[in-house]
Amino acid sequence: PMPRHYDRFVYPGIDFRVPAGRRAYEDALIAAFPHEARAVRRYFRDIGAAASWGTLAYAREMVPRSVEPLIRFAQWARRGPALDTTKDYLERRFRDPRLRALLASQWGDYGVEPARSAFVAHATVVAHYLEGAWFPEGGSARIARAIEDGIEARGGRIRVCQEVREILVENGRAVGVRVIDRSGPRPREAVHRAPVVVSGAGAGPTYNRLLPTDGPVAIDEVGPGLSAVSVYLELSELPDGVDGSNVWVSTTTDHDDIEGATADLLAGGPRAAFCSFPSIKAGEGRATAEILAFADPRAFQEWEGTARGDRGADYARLKAVIADGLIALADSAVPGLRAAVRHVEVGTPLTVEHYTSHPQGAFYGIPGTPERYRSPLGPITPVEGLYLSGQDAGSCGIAGAMMGGVAAACQILGPKGFTEIRAAITAGPRTTTSTEWQLPEGKHHATLTTKRRLTDSIWEACFEVDAEIGDWAPGQFARIHVG
């Protein structure tokens, strides 16, 4: 669990810490804004109702097609403010502009500013955190490792360094993928055929880049998503008072002027930033921090098409200016942060696109606008045998992406898919003995032969592997799982 006060919002004249628990959060807001007590209570009722509407949207994608009309009717009957914009809802319910700004603060968790975001997107995130926040021990990558272990224990394979070029379609049905395999010293083309293809690449790349079709698709009408600039810090020590809670700091209560905020960010005077301390949340011994500020990716178009590490001196200078401004803003809310900085790395929307292939670095996928929630986006596609998973099949964020995966699995398994998944969860993990679990292709057993300590934190370890691995090329690496 993260600290009880998991989020801290800092504005001029406001320093508010969000406590875990609906009643505690409600009471804290009323204590800070007693003149808005009635509206605050109504707000939490509306949050619950809109989040329930969003849950029905998830359920609609998990049930057999014959049941979907019933859920659509239930949604229609209880829509309420779910498809209003967050800004419209807050302006209608609250008179105090400071309170409106404070309540909108969490828009960074779903990546769409209040003027464009659907209230259901806002409500889903707020409701998700009402009883507190949690973080994976060992860091976010542990989620992927746990899923990987489950897949391999059941005979599946994880293939990395596979650049998918095309989804193969024959007679209107998806039958596999064509990839460039970059896992070896030389790239090679490969084709993987399958009865079902699931794309977690996002609706845009799937429909516009990977399918052999022409013409615009509905998702183009939803509008562009935002990206962000991230500053990653190695610290000599953690500043006093840092306990692992998130810090949102802003110099203004205007969340919607993205163009102006981006211009100020690039000039070294950011208006807002999110500051996190992942090393504390993950339980690691070292001290690290991350500062993030949302940005319009079009501001980086000058370097579009350039390669990572080869974008020139102007780009490097811009990153240095951005980092300095964000560190200064974070230091205003977390004194001592700047003095503790030992190493800085900066990522822009171009960096996000390089590592994740999200177009223009829009890492939240299709933005959570009212139009998106009215659209037919979900796990089922017009191409038989092809399904979407991830955020664009669910909703923005980690939990939304995982639910998008559950929705895809439900549809692939058929009418009893959801029931089968629930039964498997109830039964718990299936134990697997070493004799029945064969290592997937490309993975090998290794025996430690020698080891010696080179420094306080670095060991040299030599292994004898039970197979010929082949040629190694610069940049390749091995990940070792120790039983």
C-alpha positions as CSV (number, residue, x, y, z in Angstrom):
1,P,0.0,0.0,0.0
2,M,1.0,3.6,-0.7
3,P,0.8,6.1,2.2
4,R,-2.7,6.9,3.6
5,H,-2.4,10.3,2.0
6,Y,-1.5,8.9,-1.4
7,D,-1.9,12.1,-3.5
8,R,-0.9,15.7,-2.6
9,F,-2.1,18.6,-4.7
10,V,-0.2,21.9,-4.5
11,Y,-1.6,25.2,-6.0
12,P,-1.0,28.8,-5.1
13,G,-2.7,29.1,-1.7
14,I,-3.7,25.4,-1.6
15,D,-1.8,22.4,-0.3
16,F,-4.3,19.5,-0.1
17,R,-3.6,15.8,0.8
18,V,-6.0,13.2,-0.4
19,P,-6.7,10.6,2.3
20,A,-7.7,7.0,1.6
21,G,-11.4,6.3,2.2
22,R,-14.4,7.9,0.7
23,R,-15.7,9.4,3.9
24,A,-12.3,10.7,4.9
25,Y,-11.8,12.3,1.5
26,E,-15.3,13.9,1.6
27,D,-14.7,15.2,5.2
28,A,-11.3,16.7,4.2
29,L,-12.9,18.5,1.2
30,I,-15.7,19.9,3.3
31,A,-13.3,21.0,6.0
32,A,-11.3,22.9,3.4
33,F,-14.4,24.3,1.5
34,P,-17.3,24.4,4.1
35,H,-19.4,26.6,1.8
36,E,-19.5,23.8,-0.8
37,A,-20.4,21.0,1.6
38,R,-23.7,20.1,-0.1
39,A,-22.1,20.0,-3.6
40,V,-19.2,17.9,-2.3
41,R,-21.6,15.2,-1.0
42,R,-23.5,15.3,-4.3
43,Y,-20.2,14.9,-6.1
44,F,-19.3,11.7,-4.4
45,R,-22.8,10.3,-5.2
46,D,-22.3,11.3,-8.9
47,I,-18.8,9.7,-8.9
48,G,-20.3,6.4,-7.8
49,A,-23.1,6.5,-10.3
50,A,-20.9,7.5,-13.3
51,A,-18.3,4.8,-12.3
52,S,-21.1,2.2,-12.2
53,W,-22.1,3.3,-15.7
54,G,-18.5,2.8,-16.7
55,T,-18.5,-0.7,-15.2
56,L,-21.5,-1.6,-17.3
57,A,-19.5,-0.4,-20.3
58,Y,-16.9,-3.0,-19.4
59,A,-19.5,-5.7,-18.8
60,R,-21.1,-5.0,-22.2
61,E,-17.8,-6.1,-23.8
62,M,-17.5,-9.3,-21.7
63,V,-20.9,-10.8,-22.2
64,P,-22.3,-12.8,-25.2
65,R,-23.7,-10.5,-28.0
66,S,-27.3,-11.6,-27.2
67,V,-27.0,-10.1,-23.7
68,E,-25.4,-6.8,-24.8
69,P,-28.7,-5.0,-25.6
70,L,-29.9,-5.5,-22.0
71,I,-26.8,-3.8,-20.6
72,R,-27.1,-1.0,-23.1
73,F,-30.6,-0.4,-21.8
74,A,-29.3,-0.4,-18.2
75,Q,-26.7,2.1,-19.2
76,W,-29.3,4.4,-20.9
77,A,-31.5,4.2,-17.8
78,R,-28.7,5.4,-15.4
79,R,-26.5,7.6,-17.6
80,G,-26.8,10.7,-15.5
81,P,-23.7,13.0,-16.1
82,A,-21.5,10.2,-17.3
83,L,-21.1,11.6,-20.8
84,D,-20.9,15.2,-19.8
85,T,-17.4,16.7,-20.0
86,T,-15.6,16.9,-16.6
87,K,-15.4,20.7,-16.9
88,D,-19.1,21.1,-17.7
89,Y,-20.0,18.9,-14.7
90,L,-17.8,20.8,-12.3
91,E,-18.9,24.2,-13.4
92,R,-22.5,23.2,-13.0
93,R,-22.1,21.8,-9.5
94,F,-19.5,24.0,-7.8
95,R,-19.2,27.8,-7.4
96,D,-15.6,27.9,-6.1
97,P,-13.1,27.9,-8.9
98,R,-10.4,26.7,-6.6
99,L,-12.4,23.6,-5.6
100,R,-13.2,22.9,-9.3
101,A,-9.5,23.0,-10.1
102,L,-8.7,20.8,-7.1
103,L,-11.2,18.1,-8.0
104,A,-10.1,18.1,-11.6
105,S,-6.4,17.5,-10.6
106,Q,-6.5,13.8,-11.2
107,W,-7.0,14.2,-15.0
108,G,-3.4,13.3,-15.4
109,D,-4.3,9.7,-14.4
110,Y,-6.4,9.4,-17.6
111,G,-4.6,11.9,-19.8
112,V,-7.5,14.1,-21.1
113,E,-7.9,17.7,-19.8
114,P,-11.3,18.6,-18.2
115,A,-12.7,20.5,-21.2
116,R,-12.4,17.3,-23.3
117,S,-12.7,14.4,-20.9
118,A,-15.9,12.4,-20.3
119,F,-17.0,12.7,-16.7
120,V,-17.2,8.8,-16.6
121,A,-13.4,8.7,-17.3
122,H,-12.8,11.1,-14.4
123,A,-15.2,9.2,-12.1
124,T,-13.7,5.8,-12.9
125,V,-10.3,6.9,-11.8
126,V,-11.5,8.8,-8.7
127,A,-13.6,5.8,-7.6
128,H,-10.7,3.4,-8.2
129,Y,-8.5,5.3,-5.7
130,L,-11.2,6.0,-3.1
131,E,-10.0,3.3,-0.7
132,G,-6.3,4.1,-1.3
133,A,-3.6,3.3,-3.7
134,W,-1.2,0.3,-4.2
135,F,2.0,-0.3,-6.0
136,P,3.7,-3.6,-7.1
137,E,6.6,-4.7,-4.9
138,G,9.7,-4.6,-7.1
139,G,8.2,-2.1,-9.6
140,S,5.7,-2.0,-12.4
141,A,7.6,-4.5,-14.5
142,R,6.6,-7.2,-12.0
143,I,3.1,-7.2,-13.6
144,A,4.6,-8.2,-16.9
145,R,6.9,-10.8,-15.3
146,A,3.9,-12.4,-13.5
147,I,1.9,-12.6,-16.7
148,E,4.9,-14.0,-18.6
149,D,5.4,-16.8,-16.0
150,G,1.7,-17.8,-16.3
151,I,1.8,-17.9,-20.1
152,E,5.0,-20.0,-20.2
153,A,3.9,-22.4,-17.5
154,R,1.0,-23.3,-19.8
155,G,3.0,-23.8,-22.9
156,G,2.9,-20.3,-24.3
157,R,5.8,-18.3,-25.6
158,I,6.9,-14.7,-25.2
159,R,8.8,-13.4,-28.2
160,V,10.6,-10.0,-27.8
161,C,12.1,-7.8,-30.5
162,Q,9.4,-8.7,-33.0
163,E,8.4,-5.8,-35.2
164,V,4.9,-6.5,-36.5
165,R,4.5,-5.3,-40.0
166,E,1.2,-6.7,-41.1
167,I,-1.8,-8.6,-39.8
168,L,-2.5,-11.3,-42.4
169,V,-6.1,-11.5,-43.6
170,E,-7.4,-14.3,-45.9
171,N,-11.0,-14.4,-47.1
172,G,-12.0,-11.7,-44.5
173,R,-10.4,-13.5,-41.5
174,A,-7.2,-12.8,-39.6
175,V,-4.9,-15.8,-39.9
176,G,-1.6,-14.5,-38.4
177,V,1.0,-11.8,-38.5
178,R,4.1,-11.0,-40.5
179,V,7.0,-9.7,-38.4
180,I,10.6,-8.6,-38.6
181,D,12.5,-10.7,-36.0
182,R,15.2,-8.5,-34.6
183,S,16.2,-10.8,-31.7
184,G,19.3,-12.2,-33.5
185,P,22.4,-10.6,-35.0
186,R,20.6,-10.0,-38.3
187,P,16.9,-9.0,-38.9
188,R,14.8,-11.6,-40.6
189,E,11.2,-11.8,-41.8
190,A,8.9,-14.4,-40.2
191,V,5.3,-15.3,-40.4
192,H,3.3,-16.6,-37.4
193,R,-0.1,-18.2,-38.3
194,A,-2.8,-18.5,-35.7
195,P,-6.5,-19.2,-35.3
196,V,-6.9,-15.9,-33.4
197,V,-5.0,-12.7,-33.5
198,V,-5.1,-10.2,-30.5
199,S,-3.7,-6.7,-31.0
200,G,-2.6,-4.7,-28.0
201,A,-0.9,-2.1,-30.2
202,G,-3.9,0.2,-30.0
203,A,-6.9,0.8,-32.3
204,G,-5.1,3.4,-34.4
205,P,-2.0,1.4,-35.3
206,T,-4.1,-1.8,-35.7
207,Y,-6.6,-0.3,-38.1
208,N,-4.5,2.3,-39.9
209,R,-1.1,0.6,-40.1
210,L,-1.4,-3.2,-39.8
211,L,-4.6,-4.1,-41.6
212,P,-4.5,-4.3,-45.4
213,T,-7.4,-1.8,-45.8
214,D,-7.8,1.7,-47.1
215,G,-9.9,4.7,-46.1
216,P,-10.6,6.5,-42.8
217,V,-12.0,4.7,-39.7
218,A,-14.2,5.9,-36.9
219,I,-11.4,6.3,-34.4
220,D,-9.9,9.2,-36.4
221,E,-12.9,11.3,-35.4
222,V,-12.3,10.9,-31.6
223,G,-9.5,13.4,-31.6
224,P,-5.8,13.4,-30.8
225,G,-4.3,12.3,-27.4
226,L,-1.7,14.0,-25.3
227,S,1.8,12.9,-24.6
228,A,4.2,14.0,-21.9
229,V,7.8,14.9,-21.1
230,S,9.3,12.8,-18.3
231,V,12.4,13.6,-16.3
232,Y,14.0,10.6,-14.5
233,L,16.3,11.4,-11.6
234,E,18.8,9.4,-9.6
235,L,19.1,11.0,-6.2
236,S,21.9,11.0,-3.6
237,E,19.2,10.8,-0.9
238,L,15.5,11.3,-0.6
239,P,14.5,14.8,0.6
240,D,13.0,15.2,4.0
241,G,9.3,14.4,4.2
242,V,9.2,12.2,1.1
243,D,7.1,9.1,1.9
244,G,6.1,7.7,-1.5
245,S,3.0,9.7,-2.0
246,N,2.5,11.4,-5.4
247,V,2.9,15.2,-5.6
248,W,0.9,17.2,-8.2
249,V,2.2,20.8,-8.3
250,S,0.8,23.6,-10.4
251,T,1.2,27.3,-10.7
252,T,-2.3,27.8,-12.1
253,T,-5.8,26.5,-11.7
254,D,-6.3,26.4,-15.5
255,H,-6.0,22.8,-16.6
256,D,-7.2,23.3,-20.2
257,D,-4.7,25.6,-21.9
258,I,-2.6,22.8,-23.2
259,E,-1.1,24.9,-26.0
260,G,0.1,27.6,-23.6
261,A,1.2,25.1,-21.0
262,T,3.3,23.3,-23.6
263,A,4.9,26.6,-24.8
264,D,5.9,27.5,-21.2
265,L,7.2,23.9,-20.6
266,L,9.5,24.2,-23.6
267,A,10.7,27.6,-22.4
268,G,11.7,26.3,-19.0
269,G,8.7,27.6,-17.1
270,P,6.3,24.7,-16.7
271,R,2.9,25.4,-15.2
272,A,2.3,21.9,-13.8
273,A,4.0,18.7,-13.0
274,F,3.5,15.3,-11.4
275,C,6.2,14.1,-9.1
276,S,6.6,10.5,-8.1
277,F,9.2,8.5,-6.1
278,P,9.0,5.0,-7.6
279,S,12.0,3.6,-5.6
280,I,10.0,4.0,-2.3
281,K,6.8,2.6,-3.8
282,A,8.7,-0.4,-5.2
283,G,10.6,-1.1,-2.0
284,E,14.0,-0.5,-3.7
285,G,17.1,0.6,-1.8
286,R,18.2,3.3,-4.1
287,A,16.7,6.8,-4.3
288,T,14.9,7.8,-7.6
289,A,12.3,10.3,-8.7
290,E,10.2,10.9,-11.8
291,I,8.7,14.2,-12.9
292,L,6.1,14.3,-15.7
293,A,4.4,17.1,-17.5
294,F,1.8,16.7,-20.2
295,A,2.6,18.2,-23.6
296,D,1.1,18.6,-27.0
297,P,3.2,16.3,-29.2
298,R,3.0,18.6,-32.1
299,A,5.5,20.8,-30.4
300,F,8.2,18.2,-31.2
301,Q,7.3,17.8,-34.9
302,E,10.6,19.5,-35.9
303,W,12.4,16.2,-35.0
304,E,9.8,13.8,-36.3
305,G,11.4,10.9,-38.2
306,T,14.8,11.3,-36.5
307,A,16.5,8.5,-34.7
308,R,16.9,8.3,-30.9
309,G,20.3,9.5,-29.9
310,D,20.8,11.4,-33.2
311,R,18.5,14.4,-32.9
312,G,21.1,17.2,-32.8
313,A,22.3,19.8,-30.4
314,D,19.1,21.9,-30.4
315,Y,17.1,18.9,-29.2
316,A,19.6,18.2,-26.4
317,R,19.5,21.9,-25.3
318,L,15.7,21.8,-25.3
319,K,15.6,18.8,-23.1
320,A,18.1,20.4,-20.7
321,V,15.9,23.5,-20.4
322,I,12.8,21.4,-19.9
323,A,14.5,19.3,-17.2
324,D,15.8,22.3,-15.3
325,G,12.3,23.9,-15.3
326,L,10.6,20.8,-14.1
327,I,13.1,20.1,-11.4
328,A,12.7,23.7,-10.1
329,L,8.9,23.4,-10.1
330,A,9.1,20.0,-8.2
331,D,11.6,21.5,-5.8
332,S,9.1,24.2,-4.9
333,A,6.8,21.6,-3.4
334,V,9.5,19.1,-2.3
335,P,12.3,21.2,-0.9
336,G,15.8,19.6,-1.2
337,L,15.0,17.7,-4.4
338,R,17.2,19.7,-6.7
339,A,20.2,19.5,-4.2
340,A,19.9,15.7,-4.2
341,V,20.0,15.2,-8.0
342,R,23.0,13.1,-9.2
343,H,21.9,12.0,-12.7
344,V,19.1,13.2,-15.1
345,E,17.5,11.6,-18.1
346,V,14.8,13.2,-20.1
347,G,12.2,11.6,-22.4
348,T,9.9,13.5,-24.8
349,P,6.9,12.3,-26.9
350,L,9.4,11.2,-29.4
351,T,11.0,8.9,-26.8
352,V,7.6,7.5,-25.9
353,E,6.9,6.7,-29.6
354,H,10.3,5.1,-30.0
355,Y,9.9,2.7,-27.1
356,T,6.1,2.0,-27.3
357,S,5.1,2.7,-30.9
358,H,2.2,4.9,-29.7
359,P,1.6,7.4,-32.5
360,Q,3.1,10.8,-31.5
361,G,3.8,9.3,-28.0
362,A,0.1,9.4,-27.0
363,F,0.5,6.7,-24.4
364,Y,-3.1,6.7,-23.1
365,G,-4.3,5.5,-26.5
366,I,-7.7,6.8,-27.7
367,P,-8.6,9.8,-25.5
368,G,-11.4,9.3,-23.0
369,T,-13.8,11.9,-24.5
370,P,-17.6,11.6,-24.6
371,E,-17.2,10.7,-28.3
372,R,-15.0,7.8,-27.4
373,Y,-17.5,6.4,-24.9
374,R,-20.3,6.7,-27.6
375,S,-18.2,4.9,-30.2
376,P,-18.3,1.2,-30.9
377,L,-14.7,0.7,-29.8
378,G,-14.2,-2.6,-27.9
379,P,-12.4,-6.0,-28.2
380,I,-14.5,-7.1,-31.2
381,T,-13.3,-5.8,-34.6
382,P,-15.0,-6.0,-38.1
383,V,-12.4,-8.6,-39.1
384,E,-13.3,-12.1,-38.0
385,G,-10.6,-13.7,-35.8
386,L,-9.1,-10.3,-34.9
387,Y,-9.6,-8.8,-31.4
388,L,-8.3,-5.7,-29.7
389,S,-7.0,-5.7,-26.1
390,G,-5.5,-3.0,-23.8
391,Q,-6.7,0.5,-23.2
392,D,-8.5,1.0,-26.5
393,A,-10.6,-2.1,-25.7
394,G,-11.1,-1.0,-22.1
395,S,-10.4,2.5,-20.8
396,C,-7.4,4.7,-20.1
397,G,-4.7,3.6,-17.6
398,I,-3.3,0.4,-16.2
399,A,-6.5,-1.0,-14.8
400,G,-8.4,-0.1,-17.9
401,A,-5.8,-1.8,-20.1
402,M,-6.0,-5.0,-18.0
403,M,-9.8,-4.9,-18.2
404,G,-9.5,-4.6,-22.0
405,G,-7.5,-7.8,-22.0
406,V,-10.2,-9.5,-19.9
407,A,-12.8,-8.3,-22.3
408,A,-10.9,-9.7,-25.3
409,A,-10.4,-13.1,-23.5
410,C,-14.1,-13.3,-22.7
411,Q,-15.1,-12.8,-26.4
412,I,-12.4,-15.3,-27.6
413,L,-13.5,-18.0,-25.2
414,G,-17.1,-17.7,-26.3
415,P,-20.5,-17.3,-24.5
416,K,-19.2,-18.8,-21.3
417,G,-15.9,-16.9,-21.4
418,F,-16.6,-14.6,-18.4
419,T,-17.9,-17.5,-16.3
420,E,-14.8,-19.6,-17.1
421,I,-12.4,-16.7,-16.2
422,R,-14.2,-16.1,-12.9
423,A,-14.0,-19.8,-12.1
424,A,-10.3,-19.9,-12.8
425,I,-9.7,-16.8,-10.5
426,T,-11.8,-18.4,-7.7
427,A,-9.8,-21.7,-8.1
428,G,-6.5,-19.8,-7.7
429,P,-3.2,-20.4,-9.5
430,R,-2.6,-23.9,-10.9
431,T,0.6,-25.4,-9.5
432,T,3.0,-26.8,-12.0
433,T,5.8,-29.3,-11.3
434,S,9.2,-29.0,-12.9
435,T,8.7,-32.2,-14.8
436,E,5.6,-31.1,-16.6
437,W,6.8,-27.6,-17.4
438,Q,9.1,-27.6,-20.5
439,L,11.1,-24.4,-21.1
440,P,9.8,-22.5,-24.1
441,E,11.8,-22.4,-27.3
442,G,14.7,-20.0,-27.0
443,K,15.1,-20.4,-23.2
444,H,17.7,-22.6,-21.6
445,H,18.8,-24.0,-18.3
446,A,22.1,-22.7,-17.0
447,T,24.4,-23.7,-14.2
448,L,26.5,-21.2,-12.2
449,T,30.2,-22.1,-12.5
450,T,32.0,-19.2,-10.9
451,K,31.3,-15.8,-9.4
452,R,33.3,-13.0,-8.0
453,R,32.4,-9.5,-6.6
454,L,33.9,-6.7,-8.7
455,T,32.5,-3.8,-6.7
456,D,30.0,-3.3,-3.8
457,S,27.1,-3.5,-6.3
458,I,28.5,-5.5,-9.3
459,W,29.2,-9.2,-9.5
460,E,30.7,-11.2,-12.4
461,A,28.9,-14.5,-12.9
462,C,29.8,-17.2,-15.3
463,F,27.2,-19.8,-16.4
464,E,27.3,-23.1,-18.4
465,V,24.3,-23.3,-20.6
466,D,22.7,-26.6,-21.7
467,A,22.5,-25.6,-25.4
468,E,24.2,-23.8,-28.2
469,I,22.8,-20.3,-28.2
470,G,24.3,-19.1,-31.4
471,D,25.9,-15.9,-32.4
472,W,25.8,-12.9,-30.1
473,A,25.6,-9.3,-31.4
474,P,26.4,-6.0,-29.6
475,G,23.4,-4.8,-27.7
476,Q,21.9,-8.2,-27.0
477,F,21.4,-9.3,-23.4
478,A,20.1,-12.2,-21.4
479,R,17.6,-12.0,-18.5
480,I,18.3,-14.7,-15.9
481,H,15.4,-16.1,-13.8
482,V,16.8,-17.7,-10.6
483,G,14.7,-20.5,-9.2
